[in-house]
Amino acid sequence: MHFSPKSYTLRRGIAACAPRLALLPMALLAACASNVPLNMPPASAPVAAPSAPMAAPAPVPTREQQTLRDIITRQDRLYRIAAPLLVKNAELCKGNARNLLGFTAKNKYSYSDELADAASQLYGMDDRLQVMGVLSSSGASRAGIRNGDRLQAVEGTPVPPGPDAERRAATMLAPFVMKGGSVKLTMNRNGAAVPVTVPFTRACAYSIELGNADNVNAYNDGRRVLITRGMMDFASNDNELAYVLAKEMAHNSLNHARVLKNTAAAGTVIDNLIRVHPDMTGMAGTSGIRPMPQAYDAAADTLSLYMVARAGYDIDGEPRFWERLAAQYPPSMLNAYTALHPATSYRLSVMDKIIADIKSKQSRQQALLP
């Protein structure tokens, strides 16, 4: 099952809650001066229609609600853009492809104490696992699983609620995932039990994480891909965000973090940035991550361009995106992407050649394999 780690928070910290602003509706009364008695308007004068009562103002969201809504909105966008990259490229992810159910489920305990109340208030979350995202084109999507469904049972065995629900559900599902095929689930939808049979989806088994920081960067540690909030804001459209996701997926597929001994350093950075309030004191430099040699970067560019094309995204704009990124955030900015990927000119020359190769294969209807 595609249970993502506690992407929105890893450590439970207590923050002061922003007070909810109480706004009291007021009735506004107006009187018009006239020589005519108020109870006898002249026949020719229009009679004013009674004023509609003022609607009560919408409640002002708390700081925690605004934070959680922003995090989940961004994470949903990452999942949506990553979905075809994950599902269409199992063949290219090599040893990193797995059987997935294709949905993410969480409960209120999946969030830090700071955001748990907001999760309940905004999304109706309690101690049961609730579907928060369905991977497009996955078995879960085809089986009709929806956001808001609660996972009630696996092959007839109830799924326990509570703080450990994600881990226990994953343990229950593991034997079925290993065998492949499908699994019978019972979902609770609006209080009614809904049985569904979910076929497993072979996909790249990378967790897609949001980094709660404004530095324009992306990271991989061999099993996870993290895109910072700053990088999401820099990417001007879904295609550009797909370029970054695919590039980090390609590094994972080529085991670059392990080969360069970056796994521990990158993992530490990812663990920090998925917190609601990361510690940015150690993010001024490259955080101990070794910059990518140009040959490794070019290999990842080659693989990622094929991933982007196979997922149906437009590859034509990719060289210009990386060129614009390097111009705006040069290697001298040590907490930005180009500091970890400095060989921009070499990468661009490789991309131009690979794009031509991909288009040639597409025109001849050949398999898109590097």
Residue pairs with C-beta under 8 A, 6 or more apart in sequence:
1 100
1 101
1 103
1 105
1 169
1 170
1 173
1 177
2 100
2 101
2 102
2 103
2 104
2 135
2 138
3 104
3 105
3 166
3 169
3 170
4 104
4 207
4 208
4 209
5 207
5 209
5 224
5 274
6 110
6 111
6 166
6 274
7 75
7 207
7 209
7 210
7 274
8 68
8 71
8 72
8 75
8 110
8 111
8 112
8 115
8 210
8 274
8 276
9 111
9 112
9 114
9 115
9 274
9 275
9 276
10 271
10 274
10 275
11 112
11 275
12 112
12 113
12 114
13 112
13 113
13 114
13 275
13 276
13 277
14 113
14 114
15 64
15 114
15 277
17 62
17 63
17 64
17 117
18 62
18 63
18 64
20 59
20 60
20 62
21 60
23 57
23 60
25 54
25 55
25 56
25 57
26 54
27 53
27 54
28 51
28 54
36 42
36 45
41 47
61 69
62 118
64 114
64 115
64 117
64 118
65 118
65 121
65 122
67 115
67 118
67 276
68 111
68 115
68 118
68 119
68 122
69 122
71 210
71 212
71 276
72 123
72 132
74 210
74 229
74 232
75 133
75 210
76 133
77 232
77 241
78 208
78 209
78 210
78 227
78 232
78 241
78 245
79 104
79 133
79 135
79 208
80 136
81 238
81 241
81 242
81 245
82 208
82 225
82 245
83 135
83 136
83 137
83 138
84 136
84 137
84 311
84 312
84 313
85 204
85 242
85 245
85 246
85 249
85 307
85 308
85 311
86 135
86 203
86 204
86 206
86 208
86 249
87 135
87 136
87 137
87 138
87 201
87 203
88 137
88 307
88 310
88 311
88 312
89 204
89 249
89 306
89 307
89 310
89 311
90 97
90 202
90 203
90 204
91 97
91 369
92 204
92 253
92 303
92 306
92 307
92 310
92 369
92 370
93 203
93 204
93 205
93 206
93 249
93 252
93 253
94 253
96 204
96 205
96 206
96 223
96 252
96 253
97 202
97 203
97 204
97 205
98 177
98 202
98 203
98 205
99 177
99 178
99 180
99 200
99 201
99 202
100 135
100 138
100 139
100 177
100 200
100 201
100 202
100 203
100 205
101 138
101 139
101 140
101 173
101 177
101 183
101 198
101 200
101 201
102 134
102 135
102 138
102 139
102 140
102 141
102 198
102 201
102 203
103 131
103 133
103 134
103 135
103 138
103 140
103 145
104 131
104 132
104 133
104 134
105 129
105 130
105 131
105 132
105 151
105 166
105 169
106 119
106 125
106 129
106 130
106 132
106 166
107 125
107 126
107 127
107 128
107 129
107 130
107 161
107 162
107 165
107 166
108 116
108 119
108 120
108 125
108 126
108 127
109 116
109 127
109 162
109 163
109 165
110 119
110 166
111 118
111 119
112 276
114 276
115 276
119 125
120 126
123 130
123 132
124 130
124 148
126 161
127 161
127 162
127 163
127 165
128 150
128 151
128 152
128 159
128 161
128 165
128 188
129 150
129 151
129 159
129 161
129 165
129 166
129 169
130 148
130 149
130 150
130 151
131 145
131 146
131 147
131 148
131 149
131 150
131 151
131 187
132 147
133 147
134 140
134 141
134 145
134 146
134 147
135 141
135 201
135 203
137 201
138 201
138 203
139 182
139 198
139 199
139 200
139 201
140 198
140 201
142 199
143 196
143 197
143 198
143 199
144 196
145 185
145 187
145 196
145 198
146 189
148 189
149 187
149 188
149 189
149 194
150 187
150 188
150 189
151 159
151 169
151 185
151 187
151 188
152 158
152 159
152 185
152 186
152 187
152 188
152 193
153 159
153 185
153 186
154 169
154 172
154 173
154 176
154 183
154 184
154 185
154 186
155 176
155 183
155 184
155 185
156 184
156 186
157 172
159 165
159 168
159 169
159 172
160 168
173 183
176 183
177 183
177 200
180 200
181 199
181 200
182 197
182 198
182 199
182 200
183 197
183 198
183 200
184 195
184 196
184 197
184 198
185 195
185 196
185 197
185 198
186 193
186 194
186 195
186 196
187 193
187 194
187 195
187 196
188 194
204 249
204 253
205 223
206 223
206 224
206 225
206 249
206 252
207 223
207 224
207 225
208 224
208 225
208 227
208 245
209 224
209 225
209 226
209 227
209 270
209 273
209 274
210 226
210 227
210 228
210 229
210 232
210 274
211 217
211 219
211 226
211 227
211 228
211 229
211 231
211 270
211 273
211 274
211 278
212 228
212 229
212 273
212 274
212 275
212 276
212 277
212 278
213 228
213 229
213 230
213 273
213 278
213 280
213 283
214 228
214 229
214 230
214 233
215 228
215 230
215 283
215 335
215 336
216 228
216 230
216 231
216 233
216 234
216 325
216 329
216 336
216 337
217 228
217 230
217 231
217 335
217 336
217 337
217 340
218 225
218 226
218 227
218 228
218 231
218 244
218 245
218 247
218 248
218 337
219 225
219 226
219 248
219 266
219 269
219 270
219 273
219 289
220 226
220 248
220 249
220 251
220 252
220 256
220 257
220 266
221 252
221 257
221 262
221 263
221 266
221 267
221 270
222 252
222 255
222 257
222 258
222 263
223 252
224 252
224 267
224 270
225 245
225 248
225 249
225 252
226 248
226 269
226 270
226 273
226 274
227 241
227 244
227 245
227 248
228 273
231 241
231 244
231 337
232 241
234 325
234 328
235 241
235 243
235 244
235 321
238 313
239 313
239 314
239 317
240 317
240 321
242 308
242 311
242 313
243 304
243 308
243 313
243 318
243 321
243 322
246 304
246 305
246 307
246 308
246 311
247 300
247 301
247 304
249 304
249 307
250 299
250 300
250 301
250 302
250 303
250 304
250 307
251 257
251 292
251 296
251 300
253 303
254 296
254 299
254 300
254 303
256 262
256 292
256 296
256 300
257 263
257 266
259 296
260 290
260 292
260 293
260 296
261 290
262 289
262 290
265 287
265 288
265 289
265 290
266 289
268 287
268 288
269 283
269 287
269 289
272 278
272 279
272 282
272 283
283 335
284 334
284 335
285 334
285 335
286 334
286 335
286 339
286 340
287 335
289 340
291 339
291 340
291 341
291 342
292 300
292 340
292 341
292 342
292 343
293 343
294 342
294 343
294 346
294 347
297 341
297 343
297 346
297 347
298 343
298 346
298 347
298 350
301 347
301 350
301 351
301 354
302 350
302 354
302 370
303 370
305 315
305 318
305 351
305 354
305 355
305 358
306 354
306 358
306 368
306 369
306 370
308 315
308 318
309 315
309 358
309 362
309 368
310 368
315 355
315 358
316 355
318 351
318 355
319 348
319 351
319 352
319 355
322 344
322 347
322 348
322 351
323 344
323 348
325 337
325 338
326 338
326 344
329 336
329 337
329 338
330 338
331 338
331 339
331 342
332 339
333 339
338 344
341 347
354 370
358 368
361 367
361 368
362 368
